[in-house]
Amino acid sequence: MYYNPFYSEIFMNKQDILNAYSFRHACKVYDPSKKISDEDLRFILETGRQSPTSFGLEPMQLVVVKNEEMLKFIGENCWGVGTKATDASDLVLILARKGKTLQEGTAHFTKMFREIKGVDDTIFNAYTNFFKQFRTSDFDLNTERAFDDWAARQTFIALGNMMTSAAMIGIDSTALEGFPMEKMSAYLAEKGVLNREEFNLVAMAAFGYRLEDPKRPQTRRPFDEVVSFVR
């Protein structure tokens, strides 16, 4: 369903939104007896799917791990994950397309503009030239590492949105980067989960319900220290 941004019924109370941000914290211990409903999980994943990405290229792939053996391996081999892999209701792998698969002329680039966006020849050619300039000159994505890092940054928009939407319906989350990249990538490739020719594993996220409240309130730098205005 398409929502017109001017429809007042989709607007939310600002304080309710800020309350969700205050509620969210990096959950350390999950209650293994509490599970997220299929409806709520799909809602969280949908906010990730609908997240914006540069040029609308959607380089992210979200993989929900349900396999118990795999969850156990991840928990035992990732120092920053541990029991979250098995105690949280759901563990999501965040994959990012390799830069080389996003380049103008690739199958994914063409699909996104031709099939998904449905643009005509004129618009497609314009986007092709525009992205080439952006890639080679404006953002200097001329090395494999630079291009891959740019793609990975797009996926963190989806990750942040999923954690926020989860908090808004009372579900806890943890963004996870504490894992040996090469070891986990090799394991996931061996299990047929990760195509290393096309994707990189960039992060994980746990979702579920906290076993206990945080021992201290959320801390952040003051607004005026973080935000400045140029007038």
MIDOSE-1310 file (N, C-alpha, C; in nm, 2 decimals, decimal comma, always signed):
residues 231
myyn	+0,08/-0,12/+0,00/+0,00/+0,00/+0,00/+0,09/+0,12/+0,00; +0,06/+0,22/-0,08/+0,13/+0,34/-0,09/+0,08/+0,45/+0,01; +0,16/+0,50/+0,09/+0,12/+0,60/+0,19/+0,17/+0,74/+0,14; +0,07/+0,83/+0,11/+0,10/+0,97/+0,08/+0,16/+1,03/+0,20
pfys	+0,28/+1,10/+0,20/+0,34/+1,16/+0,32/+0,26/+1,27/+0,38; +0,16/+1,32/+0,31/+0,07/+1,42/+0,36/-0,05/+1,37/+0,44; -0,06/+1,24/+0,44/-0,17/+1,18/+0,52/-0,14/+1,19/+0,67; -0,22/+1,27/+0,74/-0,19/+1,30/+0,88/-0,20/+1,17/+0,97
eifm	-0,28/+1,07/+0,92/-0,30/+0,95/+1,01/-0,17/+0,87/+1,02; -0,07/+0,89/+0,94/+0,05/+0,81/+0,96/+0,15/+0,88/+1,05; +0,12/+1,01/+1,09/+0,22/+1,08/+1,17/+0,21/+1,02/+1,32; +0,32/+1,03/+1,39/+0,33/+0,98/+1,52/+0,37/+1,09/+1,62
nkqd	+0,33/+1,07/+1,75/+0,37/+1,16/+1,85/+0,52/+1,16/+1,87; +0,58/+1,28/+1,87/+0,73/+1,29/+1,87/+0,78/+1,23/+2,00; +0,71/+1,26/+2,11/+0,76/+1,20/+2,24/+0,76/+1,05/+2,24; +0,66/+0,99/+2,18/+0,66/+0,84/+2,17/+0,78/+0,79/+2,10
ilna	+0,82/+0,86/+1,99/+0,94/+0,82/+1,91/+1,06/+0,83/+2,00; +1,08/+0,95/+2,07/+1,19/+0,96/+2,15/+1,20/+0,86/+2,27; +1,08/+0,83/+2,32/+1,07/+0,73/+2,42/+1,13/+0,59/+2,37; +1,10/+0,56/+2,25/+1,15/+0,44/+2,19/+1,30/+0,44/+2,18
ysfr	+1,36/+0,55/+2,14/+1,50/+0,57/+2,14/+1,56/+0,55/+2,28; +1,49/+0,60/+2,38/+1,55/+0,59/+2,52/+1,53/+0,44/+2,56; +1,43/+0,38/+2,52/+1,41/+0,24/+2,56/+1,51/+0,15/+2,50; +1,56/+0,18/+2,38/+1,65/+0,09/+2,31/+1,79/+0,10/+2,37
hack	+1,85/-0,02/+2,39/+1,99/-0,02/+2,44/+2,05/-0,15/+2,38; +2,18/-0,16/+2,39/+2,25/-0,28/+2,34/+2,22/-0,39/+2,44; +2,12/-0,47/+2,42/+2,08/-0,57/+2,51/+2,19/-0,67/+2,53; +2,23/-0,70/+2,65/+2,34/-0,79/+2,68/+2,29/-0,93/+2,70
vydp	+2,18/-0,95/+2,77/+2,13/-1,08/+2,80/+1,98/-1,09/+2,76; +1,95/-1,19/+2,68/+1,81/-1,21/+2,64/+1,74/-1,32/+2,72; +1,61/-1,31/+2,72/+1,52/-1,41/+2,78/+1,49/-1,51/+2,68; +1,55/-1,63/+2,69/+1,53/-1,74/+2,59/+1,39/-1,79/+2,58
skki	+1,31/-1,76/+2,69/+1,17/-1,81/+2,69/+1,07/-1,73/+2,61; +1,12/-1,61/+2,57/+1,03/-1,52/+2,50/+1,07/-1,51/+2,35; +0,97/-1,53/+2,27/+1,00/-1,53/+2,12/+0,92/-1,42/+2,05; +0,98/-1,36/+1,95/+0,91/-1,26/+1,87/+0,81/-1,33/+1,78
sded	+0,69/-1,27/+1,76/+0,59/-1,33/+1,67/+0,64/-1,32/+1,53; +0,59/-1,40/+1,44/+0,62/-1,39/+1,30/+0,58/-1,26/+1,24; +0,47/-1,21/+1,29/+0,42/-1,08/+1,24/+0,51/-0,97/+1,28; +0,56/-0,97/+1,40/+0,65/-0,86/+1,45/+0,78/-0,87/+1,38
lrfi	+0,83/-0,99/+1,37/+0,96/-1,01/+1,30/+0,95/-0,96/+1,16; +0,85/-0,99/+1,09/+0,83/-0,95/+0,95/+0,83/-0,79/+0,94; +0,76/-0,73/+1,04/+0,75/-0,59/+1,05/+0,89/-0,53/+1,06; +0,97/-0,58/+1,15/+1,11/-0,53/+1,17/+1,19/-0,55/+1,04
letg	+1,18/-0,66/+0,98/+1,26/-0,68/+0,86/+1,21/-0,60/+0,74; +1,08/-0,57/+0,74/+1,02/-0,48/+0,64/+1,07/-0,34/+0,65; +1,10/-0,29/+0,77/+1,15/-0,16/+0,79/+1,30/-0,16/+0,74; +1,37/-0,27/+0,75/+1,50/-0,28/+0,69/+1,49/-0,28/+0,54
rqsp	+1,40/-0,36/+0,48/+1,38/-0,37/+0,34/+1,35/-0,23/+0,28; +1,27/-0,15/+0,35/+1,22/-0,03/+0,29/+1,32/+0,09/+0,32; +1,43/+0,06/+0,38/+1,53/+0,17/+0,42/+1,59/+0,23/+0,29; +1,63/+0,35/+0,30/+1,69/+0,42/+0,18/+1,83/+0,37/+0,16
tsfg	+1,88/+0,38/+0,04/+2,02/+0,35/+0,01/+2,06/+0,44/-0,10; +2,19/+0,47/-0,11/+2,24/+0,56/-0,21/+2,21/+0,51/-0,35; +2,16/+0,59/-0,43/+2,12/+0,56/-0,57/+2,01/+0,46/-0,57; +1,95/+0,42/-0,46/+1,85/+0,32/-0,46/+1,90/+0,18/-0,50
lepm	+2,03/+0,15/-0,48/+2,09/+0,03/-0,53/+2,06/-0,09/-0,43; +2,01/-0,07/-0,31/+1,98/-0,17/-0,22/+2,08/-0,28/-0,21; +2,20/-0,25/-0,17/+2,31/-0,36/-0,16/+2,29/-0,45/-0,05; +2,20/-0,43/+0,04/+2,19/-0,52/+0,16/+2,11/-0,65/+0,13
qlvv	+2,15/-0,75/+0,20/+2,07/-0,88/+0,21/+2,06/-0,92/+0,35; +1,94/-0,95/+0,40/+1,91/-0,98/+0,54/+1,88/-1,13/+0,55; +1,96/-1,20/+0,63/+1,95/-1,35/+0,64/+1,92/-1,38/+0,79; +1,80/-1,43/+0,81/+1,75/-1,47/+0,94/+1,80/-1,61/+0,97
vkne	+1,88/-1,63/+1,07/+1,93/-1,77/+1,10/+1,84/-1,83/+1,20; +1,78/-1,95/+1,16/+1,70/-2,03/+1,25/+1,76/-2,16/+1,28; +1,86/-2,20/+1,21/+1,93/-2,33/+1,23/+2,00/-2,33/+1,36; +1,96/-2,43/+1,45/+2,02/-2,43/+1,58/+2,17/-2,46/+1,58
emlk	+2,21/-2,55/+1,50/+2,35/-2,58/+1,49/+2,44/-2,46/+1,45; +2,38/-2,39/+1,35/+2,45/-2,27/+1,31/+2,46/-2,16/+1,41; +2,34/-2,14/+1,48/+2,34/-2,05/+1,59/+2,44/-2,08/+1,70; +2,45/-2,21/+1,73/+2,54/-2,25/+1,84/+2,69/-2,22/+1,79
fige	+2,72/-2,25/+1,67/+2,85/-2,22/+1,62/+2,89/-2,07/+1,62; +2,79/-1,99/+1,58/+2,81/-1,85/+1,58/+2,83/-1,80/+1,73; +2,75/-1,85/+1,82/+2,77/-1,80/+1,96/+2,90/-1,84/+2,02; +2,95/-1,96/+1,98/+3,07/-2,01/+2,04/+3,20/-1,96/+1,98
ncwg	+3,18/-1,90/+1,86/+3,30/-1,86/+1,78/+3,31/-1,70/+1,76; +3,21/-1,63/+1,81/+3,20/-1,49/+1,80/+3,20/-1,42/+1,94; +3,31/-1,36/+1,97/+3,33/-1,31/+2,11/+3,23/-1,21/+2,15; +3,18/-1,13/+2,05/+3,08/-1,03/+2,08/+2,93/-1,08/+2,07
vgtk	+2,91/-1,20/+2,03/+2,78/-1,26/+2,02/+2,74/-1,35/+2,14; +2,82/-1,45/+2,16/+2,80/-1,54/+2,27/+2,66/-1,59/+2,28; +2,60/-1,59/+2,40/+2,47/-1,64/+2,42/+2,36/-1,57/+2,35; +2,39/-1,45/+2,30/+2,28/-1,38/+2,22/+2,24/-1,46/+2,10
atda	+2,33/-1,54/+2,05/+2,29/-1,62/+1,93/+2,18/-1,72/+1,96; +2,19/-1,78/+2,08/+2,09/-1,88/+2,11/+1,98/-1,84/+2,20; +2,00/-1,73/+2,28/+1,90/-1,68/+2,37/+1,81/-1,58/+2,31; +1,86/-1,50/+2,22/+1,77/-1,40/+2,15/+1,67/-1,47/+2,07
sdlv	+1,56/-1,41/+2,04/+1,46/-1,48/+1,96/+1,51/-1,50/+1,82; +1,58/-1,40/+1,76/+1,62/-1,41/+1,62/+1,75/-1,34/+1,60; +1,83/-1,40/+1,52/+1,96/-1,35/+1,48/+1,96/-1,32/+1,33; +2,00/-1,20/+1,29/+1,99/-1,16/+1,15/+2,14/-1,13/+1,11
lila	+2,18/-1,19/+1,00/+2,31/-1,16/+0,93/+2,28/-1,04/+0,84; +2,37/-0,94/+0,84/+2,37/-0,83/+0,75/+2,47/-0,85/+0,64; +2,43/-0,87/+0,52/+2,53/-0,89/+0,41/+2,52/-0,76/+0,32; +2,64/-0,73/+0,27/+2,64/-0,62/+0,17/+2,70/-0,67/+0,04
rkgk	+2,64/-0,63/-0,07/+2,70/-0,66/-0,20/+2,84/-0,61/-0,21; +2,92/-0,69/-0,28/+3,06/-0,64/-0,31/+3,04/-0,52/-0,41; +3,13/-0,43/-0,40/+3,12/-0,31/-0,49/+3,12/-0,35/-0,64; +3,20/-0,45/-0,67/+3,21/-0,49/-0,82/+3,08/-0,54/-0,87
tlqe	+2,98/-0,58/-0,79/+2,85/-0,62/-0,83/+2,75/-0,51/-0,85; +2,79/-0,39/-0,80/+2,71/-0,27/-0,80/+2,74/-0,17/-0,91; +2,86/-0,20/-0,98/+2,91/-0,11/-1,08/+2,81/-0,10/-1,20; +2,81/+0,02/-1,26/+2,72/+0,04/-1,38/+2,76/-0,07/-1,48
gtah	+2,65/-0,13/-1,54/+2,67/-0,23/-1,64/+2,66/-0,37/-1,58; +2,66/-0,39/-1,45/+2,64/-0,52/-1,39/+2,50/-0,56/-1,39; +2,47/-0,69/-1,37/+2,34/-0,74/-1,36/+2,25/-0,68/-1,26; +2,31/-0,65/-1,14/+2,23/-0,59/-1,03/+2,20/-0,45/-1,06
ftkm	+2,30/-0,37/-1,11/+2,27/-0,23/-1,14/+2,16/-0,22/-1,25; +2,17/-0,30/-1,35/+2,07/-0,30/-1,45/+1,93/-0,34/-1,40; +1,93/-0,45/-1,32/+1,80/-0,50/-1,26/+1,73/-0,39/-1,18; +1,81/-0,32/-1,10/+1,75/-0,22/-1,01/+1,69/-0,11/-1,08
frei	+1,75/-0,06/-1,19/+1,69/+0,05/-1,26/+1,59/+0,01/-1,37; +1,62/-0,10/-1,44/+1,53/-0,15/-1,54/+1,40/-0,22/-1,49; +1,43/-0,32/-1,40/+1,32/-0,40/-1,35/+1,25/-0,35/-1,23; +1,33/-0,31/-1,13/+1,27/-0,26/-1,01/+1,21/-0,12/-1,02
kgvd	+1,29/-0,03/-1,08/+1,24/+0,11/-1,09/+1,17/+0,14/-1,22; +1,19/+0,05/-1,32/+1,12/+0,06/-1,44/+1,15/+0,19/-1,52; +1,28/+0,23/-1,53/+1,31/+0,35/-1,60/+1,33/+0,33/-1,75; +1,31/+0,43/-1,83/+1,33/+0,42/-1,97/+1,48/+0,43/-2,01
dtif	+1,51/+0,42/-2,14/+1,64/+0,43/-2,18/+1,71/+0,56/-2,15; +1,64/+0,67/-2,16/+1,70/+0,80/-2,13/+1,74/+0,81/-1,99; +1,65/+0,77/-1,90/+1,68/+0,78/-1,75/+1,79/+0,68/-1,71; +1,78/+0,56/-1,77/+1,88/+0,46/-1,74/+2,02/+0,51/-1,78
nayt	+2,03/+0,56/-1,90/+2,16/+0,61/-1,95/+2,22/+0,72/-1,86; +2,12/+0,81/-1,82/+2,16/+0,92/-1,73/+2,21/+0,87/-1,60; +2,14/+0,78/-1,54/+2,19/+0,72/-1,41/+2,32/+0,65/-1,42; +2,34/+0,58/-1,54/+2,46/+0,51/-1,56/+2,58/+0,61/-1,56
nffk	+2,57/+0,71/-1,63/+2,67/+0,81/-1,64/+2,69/+0,89/-1,51; +2,58/+0,92/-1,44/+2,59/+0,99/-1,31/+2,66/+0,90/-1,21; +2,62/+0,77/-1,20/+2,69/+0,68/-1,11/+2,83/+0,66/-1,14; +2,87/+0,65/-1,26/+3,01/+0,63/-1,30/+3,09/+0,75/-1,25
qfrt	+3,04/+0,87/-1,27/+3,11/+0,99/-1,22/+3,12/+0,99/-1,07; +3,01/+0,96/-1,00/+3,01/+0,95/-0,86/+3,11/+0,85/-0,81; +3,12/+0,73/-0,87/+3,20/+0,62/-0,83/+3,35/+0,66/-0,85; +3,38/+0,71/-0,97/+3,52/+0,72/-1,01/+3,58/+0,86/-0,97
sdfd	+3,50/+0,96/-0,95/+3,55/+1,09/-0,92/+3,50/+1,15/-0,79; +3,37/+1,16/-0,78/+3,31/+1,23/-0,66/+3,35/+1,16/-0,53; +3,33/+1,03/-0,52/+3,36/+0,96/-0,39/+3,48/+0,87/-0,40; +3,55/+0,87/-0,52/+3,67/+0,80/-0,54/+3,67/+0,65/-0,49
lnte	+3,57/+0,58/-0,55/+3,55/+0,44/-0,51/+3,63/+0,35/-0,61; +3,76/+0,38/-0,62/+3,84/+0,32/-0,73/+3,92/+0,20/-0,68; +3,91/+0,17/-0,55/+3,97/+0,04/-0,51/+3,86/-0,05/-0,46; +3,89/-0,18/-0,45/+3,79/-0,28/-0,41/+3,75/-0,25/-0,26
rafd	+3,84/-0,21/-0,18/+3,81/-0,18/-0,04/+3,72/-0,06/-0,02; +3,75/+0,04/-0,10/+3,67/+0,17/-0,09/+3,53/+0,14/-0,13; +3,51/+0,07/-0,24/+3,38/+0,04/-0,30/+3,30/-0,05/-0,20; +3,37/-0,16/-0,15/+3,30/-0,25/-0,06/+3,26/-0,17/+0,07
dwaa	+3,35/-0,09/+0,12/+3,31/-0,01/+0,24/+3,19/+0,08/+0,22; +3,19/+0,14/+0,10/+3,07/+0,23/+0,07/+2,94/+0,15/+0,07; +2,95/+0,03/+0,01/+2,83/-0,06/+0,00/+2,79/-0,10/+0,15; +2,89/-0,13/+0,23/+2,86/-0,17/+0,37/+2,79/-0,06/+0,44
rqtf	+2,83/+0,06/+0,42/+2,77/+0,17/+0,49/+2,62/+0,19/+0,46; +2,58/+0,15/+0,34/+2,44/+0,15/+0,31/+2,36/+0,06/+0,40; +2,42/-0,06/+0,43/+2,34/-0,16/+0,50/+2,32/-0,11/+0,65; +2,40/-0,03/+0,70/+2,39/+0,02/+0,84/+2,26/+0,11/+0,85
ialg	+2,22/+0,17/+0,75/+2,09/+0,25/+0,75/+1,98/+0,15/+0,78; +1,98/+0,04/+0,71/+1,87/-0,06/+0,74/+1,88/-0,12/+0,88; +2,01/-0,14/+0,92/+2,03/-0,20/+1,06/+1,97/-0,10/+1,16; +2,01/+0,03/+1,15/+1,96/+0,13/+1,25/+1,81/+0,14/+1,25
nmmt	+1,75/+0,13/+1,13/+1,60/+0,14/+1,12/+1,53/+0,02/+1,18; +1,59/-0,10/+1,16/+1,53/-0,22/+1,22/+1,54/-0,21/+1,37; +1,65/-0,17/+1,43/+1,66/-0,16/+1,57/+1,56/-0,06/+1,63; +1,54/+0,06/+1,56/+1,45/+0,16/+1,60/+1,31/+0,11/+1,60
saam	+1,27/+0,05/+1,48/+1,13/+0,00/+1,47/+1,10/-0,11/+1,57; +1,20/-0,19/+1,60/+1,19/-0,30/+1,71/+1,16/-0,23/+1,84; +1,23/-0,13/+1,88/+1,21/-0,06/+2,00/+1,07/+0,00/+2,01; +1,02/+0,05/+1,90/+0,89/+0,11/+1,90/+0,78/+0,01/+1,93
igid	+0,81/-0,12/+1,92/+0,70/-0,21/+1,95/+0,75/-0,30/+2,07; +0,85/-0,24/+2,15/+0,89/-0,31/+2,27/+0,98/-0,43/+2,26; +1,05/-0,43/+2,15/+1,15/-0,54/+2,12/+1,29/-0,49/+2,13; +1,37/-0,57/+2,20/+1,51/-0,53/+2,22/+1,60/-0,58/+2,11
stal	+1,72/-0,52/+2,10/+1,81/-0,55/+1,99/+1,95/-0,53/+2,03; +2,04/-0,59/+1,95/+2,19/-0,56/+1,97/+2,25/-0,57/+1,83; +2,32/-0,46/+1,80/+2,40/-0,46/+1,68/+2,54/-0,53/+1,71; +2,58/-0,62/+1,62/+2,69/-0,71/+1,66/+2,80/-0,70/+1,55
egfp	+2,92/-0,66/+1,59/+3,04/-0,67/+1,50/+3,15/-0,75/+1,56; +3,13/-0,80/+1,68/+3,24/-0,87/+1,75/+3,25/-1,02/+1,71; +3,31/-1,03/+1,59/+3,33/-1,17/+1,53/+3,45/-1,17/+1,44; +3,52/-1,28/+1,43/+3,63/-1,30/+1,33/+3,58/-1,30/+1,19
mekm	+3,60/-1,20/+1,12/+3,54/-1,18/+0,98/+3,57/-1,30/+0,89; +3,70/-1,33/+0,88/+3,74/-1,44/+0,78/+3,68/-1,57/+0,82; +3,69/-1,61/+0,95/+3,64/-1,74/+1,00/+3,49/-1,75/+0,98; +3,42/-1,64/+1,01/+3,27/-1,65/+0,99/+3,23/-1,65/+0,85
sayl	+3,30/-1,58/+0,77/+3,27/-1,57/+0,62/+3,29/-1,71/+0,56; +3,41/-1,77/+0,60/+3,44/-1,91/+0,54/+3,33/-2,01/+0,59; +3,29/-2,00/+0,71/+3,19/-2,09/+0,77/+3,06/-2,07/+0,70; +3,01/-1,95/+0,68/+2,89/-1,93/+0,62/+2,89/-1,96/+0,47
aekg	+3,00/-1,95/+0,41/+3,02/-1,99/+0,27/+3,01/-2,14/+0,26; +3,08/-2,21/+0,35/+3,07/-2,36/+0,35/+2,93/-2,41/+0,37; +2,85/-2,34/+0,45/+2,71/-2,38/+0,47/+2,62/-2,33/+0,36; +2,67/-2,26/+0,26/+2,58/-2,22/+0,15/+2,50/-2,09/+0,18
vlnr	+2,54/-2,02/+0,29/+2,46/-1,90/+0,33/+2,52/-1,78/+0,26; +2,65/-1,77/+0,24/+2,72/-1,66/+0,19/+2,79/-1,69/+0,06; +2,76/-1,62/-0,05/+2,83/-1,62/-0,17/+2,94/-1,52/-0,17; +3,06/-1,56/-0,14/+3,17/-1,47/-0,12/+3,21/-1,39/-0,25
eefn	+3,17/-1,44/-0,36/+3,20/-1,37/-0,49/+3,11/-1,24/-0,50; +3,00/-1,24/-0,43/+2,90/-1,13/-0,45/+2,88/-1,05/-0,33; +2,90/-1,12/-0,21/+2,86/-1,05/-0,08/+2,97/-1,05/+0,02; +2,97/-0,96/+0,11/+3,05/-0,96/+0,23/+2,96/-0,96/+0,36
lvam	+3,00/-1,03/+0,46/+2,93/-1,03/+0,59/+2,98/-0,90/+0,66; +2,89/-0,81/+0,70/+2,94/-0,69/+0,75/+2,89/-0,67/+0,90; +2,78/-0,73/+0,94/+2,74/-0,72/+1,08/+2,63/-0,83/+1,11; +2,59/-0,83/+1,23/+2,48/-0,92/+1,27/+2,39/-0,84/+1,36
aafg	+2,27/-0,88/+1,39/+2,18/-0,81/+1,48/+2,10/-0,92/+1,55; +2,09/-0,91/+1,68/+2,00/-0,99/+1,76/+1,88/-0,92/+1,80; +1,76/-0,99/+1,80/+1,64/-0,93/+1,84/+1,57/-1,02/+1,93; +1,51/-0,97/+2,04/+1,44/-1,05/+2,13/+1,39/-0,96/+2,25
yrle	+1,38/-1,03/+2,37/+1,33/-0,96/+2,49/+1,44/-0,97/+2,60; +1,46/-0,85/+2,66/+1,56/-0,85/+2,77/+1,53/-0,93/+2,88; +1,63/-1,00/+2,95/+1,60/-1,07/+3,07/+1,59/-0,98/+3,19; +1,66/-0,87/+3,19/+1,65/-0,77/+3,29/+1,67/-0,64/+3,24
dpkr	+1,63/-0,53/+3,31/+1,65/-0,40/+3,27/+1,80/-0,36/+3,28; +1,84/-0,26/+3,20/+1,98/-0,21/+3,21/+2,01/-0,17/+3,35; +2,14/-0,19/+3,39/+2,18/-0,15/+3,53/+2,20/+0,00/+3,54; +2,21/+0,07/+3,43/+2,22/+0,22/+3,44/+2,15/+0,28/+3,32
pqtr	+2,10/+0,40/+3,33/+2,03/+0,47/+3,22/+2,12/+0,49/+3,10; +2,06/+0,51/+2,98/+2,13/+0,53/+2,86/+2,21/+0,66/+2,87; +2,33/+0,66/+2,82/+2,42/+0,78/+2,83/+2,45/+0,83/+2,68; +2,44/+0,96/+2,66/+2,48/+1,02/+2,53/+2,54/+1,15/+2,56
rpfd	+2,62/+1,20/+2,47/+2,68/+1,34/+2,48/+2,56/+1,44/+2,47; +2,58/+1,56/+2,53/+2,47/+1,66/+2,53/+2,45/+1,70/+2,38; +2,32/+1,74/+2,36/+2,28/+1,78/+2,22/+2,37/+1,89/+2,16; +2,41/+1,99/+2,24/+2,49/+2,10/+2,19/+2,63/+2,06/+2,16
evvs	+2,67/+1,95/+2,22/+2,81/+1,90/+2,19/+2,81/+1,82/+2,06; +2,70/+1,76/+2,03/+2,69/+1,67/+1,91/+2,64/+1,75/+1,78; +2,56/+1,85/+1,81/+2,49/+1,92/+1,69/+2,54/+2,07/+1,69; +2,57/+2,11/+1,57/+2,61/+2,25/+1,55/+2,53/+2,30/+1,43
fvr	+2,51/+2,43/+1,42/+2,44/+2,50/+1,31/+2,53/+2,60/+1,24; +2,53/+2,60/+1,11/+2,60/+2,70/+1,03/+2,49/+2,79/+0,97; +2,49/+2,92/+1,01/+2,39/+3,01/+0,97/+2,45/+3,12/+0,88
